[in-house]
């Protein structure tokens, strides 16, 4: 990991992750550390435009529920929920679900859905090469 990745992770941790209800102030470093691997998935957006809110419901119960509410520019609000008696495991499960949702949303908006870009394939290269291939075959 290079210096810019470290700087990006620090900015994302400080400005993006908001620890909400259910957690006490001294747990913030643990929560931020558990969610720090979200940085590569959120790195394409400006940290000022990204918001991840973490909350914990039913603290101390058999099935504590961790909720990650995320807002990203151009995406619908994403909500990932995980139930687990261990808070660290619940954070990890919710993080994996959020990453899955982010990747799904990104894949639905990629250029493969663009007709102009989809027309260029190995079988149909750009039109400039067709005359050369036809001329060589004759």
C-alpha positions as CSV (number, residue, x, y, z in Angstrom):
1,X,0.0,0.0,0.0
2,X,1.5,3.3,-1.0
3,X,1.3,6.7,0.8
4,X,-1.7,7.9,-1.2
5,X,-3.7,4.8,-0.3
6,X,-3.0,5.5,3.4
7,X,-4.0,9.1,3.0
8,X,-7.2,8.2,1.2
9,X,-8.1,5.6,3.9
10,X,-7.5,8.2,6.7
11,X,-9.7,10.8,4.9
12,X,-12.4,8.2,4.3
13,X,-12.3,7.0,7.9
14,X,-12.4,10.5,9.4
15,X,-15.0,12.1,7.1
16,X,-17.1,9.2,5.8
17,X,-17.8,6.8,8.6
18,X,-20.2,8.1,11.2
19,X,-20.8,6.0,14.3
20,X,-24.4,6.3,15.3
21,X,-26.7,4.9,18.0
22,X,-25.8,1.9,20.0
23,X,-22.0,2.5,20.0
24,X,-20.2,4.3,22.7
25,X,-17.4,6.9,21.9
26,X,-14.6,4.6,22.9
27,X,-15.7,2.0,20.3
28,X,-15.3,4.4,17.4
29,X,-11.7,3.3,16.6
30,X,-12.7,-0.3,16.6
31,X,-15.7,0.3,14.3
32,X,-13.6,2.5,11.9
33,X,-10.9,-0.1,11.8
34,X,-13.4,-2.9,11.0
35,X,-14.9,-0.8,8.2
36,X,-11.6,0.6,6.9
37,X,-11.5,-2.0,4.0
38,X,-14.4,-0.2,2.5
39,X,-11.9,2.5,1.3
40,X,-11.1,0.8,-2.1
41,X,-14.8,0.4,-2.9
42,X,-15.6,4.0,-2.0
43,X,-12.4,5.5,-3.5
44,X,-13.9,6.5,-6.8
45,X,-16.1,9.1,-5.1
46,X,-15.0,12.3,-3.4
47,X,-15.0,11.6,0.4
48,X,-17.1,14.8,0.9
49,X,-20.0,13.2,-1.1
50,X,-19.9,9.8,0.7
51,X,-21.7,9.0,3.9
52,X,-21.6,5.7,5.8
53,X,-23.6,5.6,9.1
54,X,-23.1,2.7,11.4
55,X,-25.7,1.9,14.1
56,X,-26.3,-1.0,16.5
57,X,-29.7,-2.2,17.7
58,X,-30.5,-4.6,20.6
59,X,-27.1,-4.2,22.2
60,X,-26.3,-7.2,24.5
61,X,-29.1,-9.3,23.0
62,X,-28.7,-12.7,21.4
63,X,-29.0,-11.2,17.9
64,X,-27.4,-7.7,17.9
65,X,-28.2,-5.9,14.6
66,X,-25.6,-3.8,12.9
67,X,-26.9,-1.5,10.1
68,X,-24.8,0.4,7.6
69,X,-26.7,3.1,5.8
70,X,-24.7,4.5,2.8
71,X,-25.3,7.4,0.5
72,X,-23.3,7.6,-2.7
73,X,-23.6,10.2,-5.5
74,X,-25.7,8.8,-8.4
75,X,-26.8,5.7,-6.5
76,X,-29.9,4.9,-4.5
77,X,-29.4,4.7,-0.7
78,X,-27.8,1.4,0.2
79,X,-28.6,-0.4,3.5
80,X,-26.8,-3.4,4.7
81,X,-27.9,-5.3,7.9
82,X,-26.3,-8.1,9.8
83,X,-27.4,-10.0,12.9
84,X,-24.8,-11.6,15.2
85,X,-24.2,-11.9,18.9
86,X,-20.6,-10.8,18.3
87,X,-20.4,-7.1,17.2
88,X,-17.2,-7.6,15.3
89,X,-18.7,-10.4,13.2
90,X,-21.8,-8.4,12.6
91,X,-19.7,-5.5,11.4
92,X,-17.9,-7.8,9.0
93,X,-21.1,-9.4,7.7
94,X,-22.7,-6.0,7.1
95,X,-19.5,-4.7,5.4
96,X,-19.5,-7.7,3.0
97,X,-23.2,-7.1,2.2
98,X,-22.5,-3.4,1.6
99,X,-19.6,-4.2,-0.7
100,X,-21.8,-6.7,-2.6
101,X,-24.5,-4.0,-3.1
102,X,-21.9,-1.4,-4.2
103,X,-20.4,-3.7,-6.7
104,X,-23.8,-4.7,-8.0
105,X,-24.8,-1.0,-8.5
106,X,-21.5,-0.3,-10.2
107,X,-21.9,-3.2,-12.6
108,X,-25.4,-2.1,-13.7
109,X,-23.9,1.3,-14.8
110,X,-20.8,0.1,-16.6
111,X,-20.1,0.6,-20.3
112,X,-21.1,-2.9,-21.3
113,X,-24.6,-1.6,-21.3
114,X,-23.5,1.0,-23.9
115,X,-24.5,0.0,-27.4
116,X,-21.7,1.9,-29.0
117,X,-19.0,0.3,-26.9
118,X,-20.6,-3.1,-27.0
119,X,-20.4,-3.2,-30.8
120,X,-16.7,-3.5,-30.8
121,X,-15.7,-7.1,-30.1
122,X,-13.1,-9.5,-31.4
123,X,-15.5,-10.7,-34.0
124,X,-16.5,-7.2,-35.0
125,X,-13.5,-4.8,-34.7
126,X,-13.8,-1.2,-35.5
127,X,-14.8,-0.5,-39.2
128,X,-11.4,0.9,-40.0
129,X,-9.7,-2.5,-40.0
130,X,-12.3,-4.2,-42.3
131,X,-11.1,-2.9,-45.6
132,X,-7.5,-4.0,-44.7
133,X,-8.7,-7.5,-43.8
134,X,-10.8,-7.8,-47.0
135,X,-7.9,-6.6,-49.1
136,X,-5.5,-9.1,-47.6
137,X,-7.8,-12.0,-48.2
138,X,-8.2,-11.3,-51.9
